[in-house]
Every structure is written in C-alpha cells, then in structure tokens.
Amino acid sequence: MLGVDSSTQSTKVEVRRVEDGTLVASGSAPHPATAPPVSEQHPEDWWAALAAACATLPADVRGAVGAVAVAAQQHGLVALDRAGAVLRPAKLWNDTTSAPDAADLVARLGPEEWARRAGSVPVASFTITKLAWMARAEPACFDRLATMLLPHDWLTHRLTGELVTDRGEASGTGYWSPLEGRWRVDLLGLVADRDWEAGLPRVLQPTEAAGTLRADAAAELGLVPGIPVGPGTGDNRAAALGIRLRPGDLAVSIGTSGTVFAVAPDPVVDPTGLVAGFADATGRYLPLACTLNATLVTDAIARLLGVDHAGLEALWAAAPAGADGVVLVPYLSGERTPNRPEATGHLTGFRADVAREQVARAAYEGVVCGLLDAADALEAVGAPVRAGRLLLTGGGARSAAYRATLATLAGRAVLVPAGDQHVCTGAALQAAAVLAGEPLDTVAARWGDPPAEVTEPDRSADATAVRTAYAAAARTA
C-alpha cells in the first residue's frame, strides 16, 4: 500500500504491507518554501514532488503496490477553469490575506449561524474565505473559475481523472455541513451569485474508491496502472488513523503549525469559532483547534540565539520551568487560536540579567501553552479528551524539549507513537481498507497500535504558575 503525505513543506511516501502494516520503503521530496502572510504553491509542484518521492523507492517495491491514497495539507484552494487547468497558484491554509474576507463572512451571518450551518466559524484558513478573497482581489480570474478543489482532491484528480473529495476534507471548506452531510451552496452564495453546484466535487465515503490509477499517472510515478485509489483525506485526519486515535484520546501535533484534535462520536459545534467541528476519515468526527505557530517559533529563536536545534534544547534544559518569569507569546505568523491574524510575537519578563537559557525555555513553553489553551477549548465544547491517552505527533515529537514541556504543563504522560510519518501511515491504512474491502477499524486492529515512547511529567514543576503567567501575557499581547 502506498500512503502519500503532501504537506506544506514536502511530499512524503510510505509503502506498507496490507497484511500487517509493516513498513517496506519510504521516500520524500521538498516543496517550494512559503512566507506567510502570503502563502502559495503551484499544484504542479506537488505533483513533481510526488513523482520525485516515488522515484526514491525501489522499482520492485513500486511494482508491487496494490493501492494508493493521498493525504494532504488542509483547506487550500485549487481553482480550475472549465478545461480543468489550474488558474493560479493555490492559496494555502496558512495564507492569511483572506482575514478581512473571513471577518466579513462571519459578520453577515453571525458566528452561531455559521457554526450551525457549517459546523465551524470561518477563519482565514478556510477555503470559503479564499474564494471570497479571489472574488474581491482577482475578479477576472474568479470569473473563469469552474471547479474548486482542495490539495488532496487535486492530487487524487491527477491520479484518477475524477473530481472527488472525502467528508473530512469537505468539512474544512466552510461550505459543507458535517451535521447534515451535504454541501451548503447557500453559504457559497454569500461569496457570489453563481451556479456553485457544478463546481463541487463528489463526496466519497471512508472506504469508497476514488477511481483507478490512470496509465499516464502510473507511468510518471512508476506504479502499476489500474490499481485502486482511496478517497484520501486531510493530514490531521490521516494522522489520527496513523496513530490509531480513539474516543477519549487527545492528539497534539507539533509541526510548522500546531493542532490538537480528538475523535468524537457526535458532531461538535463551537459558536466561538475556536474549535472546528470537522468530520474525520472514519465516519465519526474530529473536533480540532489549530495554532499557526509551533516549530517555526523554536526555529526562529534558535536562529536568533545562534544555535542549532540541539543547542536550543541544551539551553532549554539549563533553565527552570517558568523560565524565571520570561514569557514568549508566540504569535509570529498571526494566530488562529485565538483568531488574531494580525498579531505578532511578544517576549516579556525581561530583566537586566536575562539569559539565553530563559529565552529558549520560554519559546518551548509558549508554543505548548498555546496548544494546551486549544485543548481546553476542545474540552469546553464537549470533546472527550481526558479519558484516554495524550499522543504527540509531528516533527516536534522528535524533540525531547517539546515532549517534556508538554507532559509537564499538561500534567499527563505523553506517548509518542513510533514512526516519523503518521500521515503517510494513515493514508496507507486507508488504501489497505479500500483494497481489502474492509472497514478502517478492522484494518487498524489487524495492524495493531504502533509502539510508543513515554515521557512522564515533572511533578516538581508548578505547571499552573507557568500557564497563568502565559495567559496574563497573552491577554496583553
């Protein structure tokens, strides 16, 4: 099974055995860098990266792949004309130029009505706000718009020729209702008066094949033509599959951005807009809150302090919890939770004897405090997050500083599931379910839970004081 993760930074691929999920081979290739607030990539660059990543796999492995599924970065807008050609570079999830459009859309209905109709309150990340931006900023291009796809939809389209999506990704557009399981063209009507129905992809069920691999796509990727292609999904939904997230668990993903999410049996609605009431890839729901600032914050602080990642972790380890009163509010790229797209980062608590170690500690704590605030928002709307495990994934899971900071400030053991590419693993699991004609839970049970590394909290630290100081600094930032 070939699982694909087309993220903001790169495309990763994994081949796993259908019988037990054993990893056979993996590869990757980079994407062009982005620089928010304007964050765009051309979809053809994703395809080129997918081909390059597949080319790193042994030819005999590629020839044995029996099915493929694509997971990708959420929310982005791929605009196609009537001939199916890409009209412009895709606006990505972390492009915040549509923040005024998001505010206008919310003001026209009110947050409560948006939450009722779409399951979430639009922020700049959502696809509908990017359509509104396009109508306002590029009207000539908007007039040529025929079809709206998300990144994983477009890659699936390149593989199969079909215009399809899945319920999980559809729920992140701002114009599909997870409560009702249908497109809400009335919400698209707030963007413009036009025939929106014709431009919407078909929504697939969790193990419904999108189609079969086209001969031309197979030739470019070195795969066998005609193999089934799964419905695909968004990256966080695939990660939930990859780490075997169950009701009661809380997942924290630390990458360039950060997310917290949980599996819920019923739809979750948050009229404040902090929690997105998404659907998941299994037929259940995935309430999620996102922060725009995670490892990009510690990357920036490492650069300012003149150290690499290992050096920053060494500085972190040399400072006590609470960083002697130094607090970093890490809104370096604006912020989504809370919804403050124009915000900037703030560093407070400086004294004449401030040291690099304190700043390093404050960077990790600021990122984690923001994520724990997002987790509190999940719990406040009824998402089950405390009865099960606290799972950490994403690139930040490799960091001892992030693992220990999260465990200490959450007051819970942190489990890091084995493997670096949980999104790929989830996509491969979906492909296996499609090929075998089995429910996702059945395949997941056969593959088993990945082994996990456990980090216990430092019970001697005053986690409450750290979070209280962060909250006070965030209110004034």
N, C-alpha and C positions, 0 to 999 in steps of 0.2 A: 504494500500500500504506500502511495506517495502522498505525504502531507506537506502542504505549502503554507508558509507564513510570509506574506508580503506586507512588511511593516513600513513605518516611516523611513527607517534608516537602511533597510536591506531586505532581500528575499532570502529566506532560509528554506531548505527542503530536507525531509527525512523519509527514508524508506523503512517500513516496519513489516514484520511478518503478520499475516492475517490471523494465524492460529493463536498467537500468544503476545503479540505486540513487541517482540524482540527487535531492537534496532539493528538494521543491516548496514545502512550507509547514510551520510548526511553531507550537505554542502551549503554554500551561501555565496551571495554576490551583493555588492553595495548599490544603494540608490543615490541619486544626487542629493546633496545636503540642502536643507531648507533653513530659512531665517525668519521666524515669526517676528512681527505680526502678519506679514505676507508669506504664506507657506503653500507652495505649489510644486507639483511634479507632473511631468507628462506621462500618461499611462503607458506609452510605448517604452519608457524607461523601465517600468515594472516588468513588462514582457521580456525585454532584453536581459534584465537581471534574473528572471526565472529561467531563461534559456542558459545563461551563464552558470547559474547554480546547478541546474541539471547536468550540465557538461562536466561538472566535477565528479559526478557519480560514475562508477564503473559501468561500462557498456552492458555487461551481462546482468547487472542489477536493474538498469533501466529497462532492459528487455523482459524482465520478469515481473514488472509492476502490473498488478491486475486492476487497479482502480486509483483514482486521484481525487483529492478535494482541496479547495483553496480557502484559507482563512486570510483576512487582510485587515489593514487599519480601517477603523470605523468612520462613518459619517461623510467622508469626502464626496465631492460631486464630480462625476464624469459626465460631461454633456456631449451628446451625439447629435449629428444632423440626420436628415431623412435617409441619407445613404449609409448611415452607420459610422461615419467618420467622426473622430474626436474634434470638437470645435475649439477647444482651448485647453491649456494645462489644467489639471484637476485641482480644485481648491481642497486642501486637506483639512482634517479635523482641527488642527491647531492653528489654522489661519483665522485670525480674529478681526479681519477687516469687515466682516458682516455683523459686528456687535451692534451698530446702530439699527440694522435691519431686524435683528433679533428683538431689540427693545421695542421697536415699532410693532412687530407682530404680536408680542405679548400684550402690549398696551391695547391693541384692537379687540382682543377677546377677554383679557384678564388671565392671570395665572391659573386660577381654579378651573376655568373652562378649558384651557389648553390641557391641563392635567386630565380632565375628564374625557376629552376627545382623543388625545394622542398618547396618554399615559405619562407624558413628560412635558415640562415647560421649556420651550426652545431657548437655547443659548447659542453663542456664535459658532459652536462646534457643529450644530445640527445642519443637515442637508438643506432643509427648507429655508434656513437663513441665507445660505449660499445662493440658492435660486433667487431669493429676494435681492441679494447684492447684485447678481448678474442682471436682473431686470432693471435695476437702478443705474449701475455703473457701466454696463455694456449692452445697451438695448438692442443694437444691431445684431450682436451675437445671440442674445436671448431670443430674438425673432426667428432665428434659424434652428433653435432647439427643438428636437423631436423626441428624444429619449433621455431619461435621467437614470444613471446607474451609480452604484457605489463601487469602490475599488475592487472588492471581491466579485461583484457582479460582472464587471468588465473583464476581469481575467477569466472567469467562467465562460463568458461570451466568446472570448478568443479561443478557448479550448473546445467549445461545443457549437458555437453559432447561435445559441439560444439566449433570449433575453429573460433572465430569471434572477430571483433572489431567494433568501430564506426569511422566515419570520423574525429571527433575531436581528438581522441587519435592517429589515424593513422597519422595525420598531425604533431604530435610531435616526430615522429620517425626519421625524416630526410630522409626517402625514400618513402614518399607518397606526391603527389602534390595536394594541395588544389586548385590550379588554374585549374588543369586538372581532378581532382577527380580520380586518379589512382596511383597504386604502381609504383615507379621508380626503377626497378631492375637494370637499368644501374648504379644507384648510389651505390647499394649494390655490384655491380661488382668492385667498387673501393676498397672494403674490401677484396674480394677474388673471384676467378673464380669458380663458382659452380652453381647448379640449385637452385636459390633462390625462384622461383615461388612456389615450392612445400611447402615451409615453411611459407608462408604468410597466415594470417587469412583472412576470407571473411569480407568485409567492409559493415556494415549494415547502413540503412537509419535511420533518427532520431527517428521514432516510430516503427521500424521494430523489432519484437520479435527475440531475440537470440535463443529461443527454449523454452522448458518447464522444470520445476524443476524435476530432476531425483529423483527416490524413495530413493536411498541411501543418497543423499544430504539432501533431505527433512527430513529424519529420524534423521540425525545429527543436523539439525537446529531446529527441532520441527515444521516444516511448512507442509503444505498440498502438497503432490506430484502432479505434473501435472500443477501447476499454471504457467502462462507465465512469462518469464524473459526478461526484457528490454535489449536494446543494451548496456546500461551503457555508461560511458564516463570518462573523467579525472576530477580531483577535481575542478579545476577552472571553467571548463565548467558547471559542476553541480552547483557550487556556483552561476554562472550567472543566471541559471534557478531559484535557490532558492531565490535570492533577486530580481528577475524579472528585470534583466538588459535590458535596451532598447537602441537603437541607440541614441547617444548623451550623454549618461551617462558615467562616469568614475568610475570604481570599483578599490578599493585598498584593498588588502587582506594582513593582517599582522599576520603571524604565525611564526614558526621557521624561515622560509624564508619570503620574501615579493613578491607580484606580483601586477602589475597594468594591467588592461585589459579593453577592450571596445568592443561593438558589432558593426560590420561593415557590410554593405550590400554587399560589393565587396571585393575581395582578397586584402590584403595589403602586399607589398613586400619591404623589407628593406635590401639593399645590405651591409649595415654596420654591420648587424648581431645583433644589439641591440634589435630590435623588431622581435619577432617570428610571422610569418604570419599564425597563426593556423586557422583551421576551428572550428566552435562551435558545440553545440549539437542540433541546431535547423535547420540547413541548411544554416545558414549565416556564418560569420567569426568572429574570436576572436583574433585580434592582441593583443599581450601580451609581456610584459617585466618583467623579474624576477630578484630579488636580492637575494643572498644567505643568507643575514644577516638581521634578523629582531628581533623577541623577544629573540633569542639566545644571542643577544648583550646586551639587558637590563637585561636578566638573569645573564650574566657574570658580568656586572657592579654591580648588586645587591650583588652578591656573594663577589666581591672584596671589596665592601663598608660595608659588614657585615649586610645587611638589607634584609627584605623580599620585595615582590612586593609593598605592601602598604607603607613600609618605603622608597622605592626608589621614589614612586610617591610624598611622602611628601617632600623629598629632592628636586625633580624637581620643585615643586610648590614654593619653597623658593628661587629659582634663577630666574633672569630675562631672557626674551628671548635673545638669543645670548650668554648666559652663561658667560657674562663678557669676551668674547674672547676665551674661551676654546672650542675647536672643536674636535669631535671624527669622524674620518673616519672609518666606522665600518666593514672593510673587514676581520673579524675574521676567516672566513672559505674560504678565497679567495673570488672572486666575479665573477658574471656572467654579470652584467650590471653596470659598464663596464666589458668586458671579461678579467678578471685578476685572473686566477685560483690560482696563486702562491702568491698573495698579502696577506698582514697581516694588522691588525688594527693599526691606528696611532692616538695618542692623542696629540694635540698641543695647544699652547697658555698658557702653564703653567707659573705661576709666583710664587713668594715666598709665597704669601698669598692665593694660590689656596685652594678652599674649596670643600667638598664633594658635596654640592648642585650644584656647577658649573659642576662637572663631571656627575652628574645624569642628569642635563638638557641637556648637550652635547650628552649624549647617546641617548635620545629620538630624539633630533634634527638631529643627524647624520643618524639614521635609516630613518626618514621621508624625509630628504633632498635626500638621495639615491633613495627613491621611487618617489619623485617628479621629479628627473632627468630622471627616467624611463618613467614617464608620459609625460615629454617634448619630449622624443624620439618617443612615440606614436603619438603625435600631429605632429611631424616633418614629418612623413611619411603619413599623411593624415587621421589618425584615428579620428573620431568625438568624442571629449572628453569634450567639454566645453558647449555645448548647453543644456545639461541635468543636472542630479544630480551627486554629489560626494558621493559615497556609500562606507562605510568602513565595512569590514567583517573580519573573522578570530579571533583567540584568542585575538589579540591585541585590537580588537574593544571594549573589556570589560574595557580597561584601559582609565581612564579619561585623563591621560597624553598624550597618543597616540592620542586620539580624539581631544584634544585641540591643540596639536602641529601640527597635520595635517591641521586642519581648519585654524590656524593662518598662517602657512607657505604657504598654498595653496591660502589663501585669499578668501575662499569659505566656506559656511556652509557644515558640514559633517553630513550625515544621516547614522545612524546605524540601519539597519533593525532588528526587534525583532527576537529572537531565537538565539541559540548558534550553531546550526548545519546546516548551509545553504547548505552545500554539500549534507548532508542526505536529506534535503528538496527537493533539485533539483532532486536527484535520485528518490525520491518518486513521484515527479511530472511526471517524465519520465515514471515510472511504471504505473501511472494512465492513461497516454495518450495511452500507449500500450494496457492496459486492455479495455479502453473505445473505442479504435479505432478512437481517435480524434487527431487533431494537438496539439502540445505543447502549442501554443499561446492560443488556445481555453480553455484548462485546466487551464493555468495560469490566464486567465481572470476570470474564474469561481472561482478560489481560491482567487483571489484578491492580491493586494500588501500587504506585511507584514507591520504593523505599524512601524514607525521609530522614534528613539530618535535623536534630532537635536542638534548639537554643533556649535555655531557661532564663527567666528574668533575673535581674539583680535586685533582690528583695531589700537590700540596704539602701537603695536609692529612693529619693522622695519623688516618685513619678507625678503625684498630684501637684507638687510645687512647680515642677517643670512645665506641666500643661497649663497651670494657672498663669504663670509668667508669660507663656506664649500667647494665651488668649488675650491678656491685657495688651501685649504689644500689637497683636493683630487688629484689635479694635481701633487703634490709633494710627495704623499704617496707611 
